[in-house]
């Protein structure tokens, strides 16, 4: 059993998109392997290894994206055979701020978060702050993630945080920010709970906030 699941995991790490379908079908024909095993011990395990390689500077963003593409192809095959009962690690509401329609970066981060086991509610681009906050409250999300590629729209992030802080709600979600024009210093300035310069680091940031909370801004950025 472990052999075919390990091969699926390695397939993700090695970016072997052409092989993933055959391996999953082989695993499905094993009596002692179920769909959830293939997802958690094969696909998800491989994606986590790819993210670790990025953290160790052995992989870069292009490699991680291809790993994610391989994983998504595997998920498509797996879903055709039944429902994947994966347990969500947490919920993230994601949006590009009002006035900005750049979504490539958001989409990459979304793929990484979902691959790591988080549920992502993708609101899209050019989203009003009220809609972002309302969605986070309705979905009981632990994290709000917003991005901006333009200096003319980045101020929406500051307004979002101010509006969220003005509401008395239980279990207020963390707010993390990112995008081409965003810096760590800006995140500190507007009181964001975190900042990430790329998708794999965003996954690590979400994990730290959800699993450990935020008691020290500097620690969050290590």
NORHUHU-V344480 format. One record per residue. PSI is psi as a letter, one per 30 degrees, with the letter a starting at -180 (* if undefined). Layout:
psi
PSI
PSI
This chain:
psi
e
f
e
e
e
e
e
e
e
e
e
e
e
g
h
i
e
f
f
e
e
e
e
e
e
e
e
f
f
k
f
g
k
l
e
e
e
e
e
e
f
d
e
e
e
e
e
e
e
e
e
e
e
e
e
g
g
f
l
l
e
e
e
e
e
e
e
e
e
e
e
e
e
e
e
e
e
e
f
f
f
l
k
j
i
k
k
k
f
l
k
k
k
k
l
k
l
k
f
k
g
j
f
e
e
e
e
e
e
e
e
e
e
e
e
f
g
k
k
k
j
j
f
b
l
h
k
k
e
e
e
e
e
e
e
e
e
e
f
h
k
f
k
k
k
k
l
k
f
k
f
f
f
f
f
f
e
e
e
e
e
e
e
e
f
f
k
j
l
k
h
k
l
l
k
k
l
l
l
e
g
k
l
e
e
e
e
e
e
f
g
l
f
l
k
k
f
l
e
e
f
e
e
e
e
e
e
e
e
e
e
f
l
j
f
j
e
e
e
f
g
*
